[in-house]
Amino acid sequence: MSLNHHTPGEAVQPVRQASEEADVLEIYPGASMAPRVKPRPRRRLTGSEAGMATAEYAIATLAAVGFAGLLVFILRSDEVRGFLLNLIRTALALP
């Protein structure tokens, strides 16, 4: 295995590989010689799992909307509003 060394400031030239189909410009020299990885076959969903992703997204969306509603309810209360305004006034009053 050889390493291509270059001096700082010098442009790095990609290595050109000869190919029967076309001229290939490799961004990562030696990448074409790496072993190919076979993709795993996709597992088919059974009838009971077919709509699971959609149902999970729907439940997560409902939970997020419920949490947002709870935050709006809490932040509209007079105690929290007074606390936040006091906090802002104190922060702006600092020298």
Secondary structure as the mmCIF struct_conf table of DSSP 4:
data_model
#
loop_
_struct_conf.conf_type_id
_struct_conf.id
_struct_conf.beg_label_comp_id
_struct_conf.beg_label_asym_id
_struct_conf.beg_label_seq_id
_struct_conf.end_label_comp_id
_struct_conf.end_label_asym_id
_struct_conf.end_label_seq_id
TURN_TY1_P TURN_TY1_P1 PRO A 8 GLY A 9
BEND BEND1 GLU A 10 GLU A 10
HELX_LH_PP_P HELX_LH_PP_P1 ALA A 11 VAL A 15
STRN STRN1 ARG A 16 GLN A 17
BEND BEND2 GLU A 20 ALA A 22
STRN STRN2 VAL A 24 LEU A 25
BEND BEND3 ILE A 27 TYR A 28
TURN_TY1_P TURN_TY1_P2 PRO A 29 GLY A 30
HELX_RH_3T_P HELX_RH_3T_P1 ALA A 31 MET A 33
BEND BEND4 ALA A 34 ALA A 34
HELX_LH_PP_P HELX_LH_PP_P2 PRO A 35 ARG A 36
HELX_LH_PP_P HELX_LH_PP_P3 LYS A 38 THR A 46
TURN_TY1_P TURN_TY1_P3 GLY A 47 GLY A 51
HELX_RH_AL_P HELX_RH_AL_P1 MET A 52 LEU A 75
TURN_TY1_P TURN_TY1_P4 ARG A 76 ARG A 76
BEND BEND5 SER A 77 SER A 77
HELX_RH_AL_P HELX_RH_AL_P2 ASP A 78 ALA A 93
#
